[in-house]
């Protein structure tokens, strides 16, 4: 885990935030997936996406190894003001 922190610290600040946001998204998705059972299709087999097949399968399957407090204490810049759309 320390290696990931070193690499993250070497990234530009804006990219660090993108990586952190994506990691939080994946963790939330993994928690949601863990709380629900796979949906069965009409043949009774779980879909490939639900089984975790595909290029992201190893990443998604590893998310359960992170504790809930992973990256809680991180330096995070304040939100920037945005123009109204």
C-alpha positions in Angstrom: 0.0 0.0 0.0 2.9 2.3 0.7 4.0 2.1 -2.9 0.7 3.3 -4.1 0.9 6.3 -1.8 4.4 7.1 -3.2 3.2 7.0 -6.8 0.1 9.0 -5.9 2.1 11.7 -4.3 4.3 12.0 -7.4 1.2 12.8 -9.6 0.1 16.4 -10.3 -2.5 17.6 -7.8 -5.4 17.7 -10.2 -4.6 14.1 -11.3 -4.2 13.0 -7.7 -7.8 14.1 -7.0 -9.1 12.3 -10.1 -7.4 9.0 -9.0 -8.8 9.4 -5.4 -12.3 10.1 -6.8 -12.2 7.1 -9.0 -10.9 4.9 -6.2 -13.8 6.0 -4.0 -16.2 5.3 -6.8 -14.9 1.8 -7.2 -15.0 1.2 -3.5 -18.6 2.3 -3.3 -19.5 0.2 -6.3 -17.9 -2.8 -4.7 -19.7 -2.3 -1.5 -23.0 -2.0 -3.4 -22.2 -5.1 -5.4 -21.3 -7.1 -2.3 -24.7 -6.1 -0.7 -26.7 -7.3 -3.6 -26.7 -10.7 -5.2 -26.0 -11.2 -8.9 -29.0 -10.8 -11.3 -29.9 -13.9 -13.2 -30.8 -13.7 -16.9 -33.6 -15.6 -18.5 -31.5 -18.8 -18.7 -30.7 -18.6 -15.0 -27.0 -17.8 -15.5 -25.5 -14.7 -14.1 -24.4 -12.2 -16.7 -20.7 -11.8 -17.5 -20.6 -8.3 -15.9 -22.1 -9.6 -12.7 -19.6 -12.5 -12.6 -16.7 -10.0 -12.8 -15.4 -11.1 -16.2 -13.6 -8.6 -18.4 -10.6 -6.3 -18.3 -11.6 -4.8 -14.9 -12.3 -8.0 -13.1 -9.0 -8.3 -11.2 -9.3 -4.7 -10.0 -12.9 -5.0 -8.9 -12.3 -8.3 -7.2 -9.4 -6.8 -5.2 -11.6 -4.0 -3.8 -12.7 -6.1 -0.9 -9.2 -6.1 0.4 -9.3 -2.4 1.4 -10.6 -1.4 4.8 -13.4 1.1 5.1 -11.0 3.7 6.4 -8.7 3.4 3.4 -7.5 6.9 2.5 -9.7 8.7 5.0 -6.8 10.9 6.2 -5.7 12.3 2.9 -4.9 15.9 1.9 -7.7 17.1 -0.2 -8.1 20.6 -1.7 -11.2 22.5 -1.1 -13.9 22.6 -3.8 -13.4 25.2 -6.5 -16.3 27.6 -7.2 -17.9 26.8 -10.6 -19.8 29.0 -12.9 -23.5 28.4 -13.1 -24.6 26.5 -16.2 
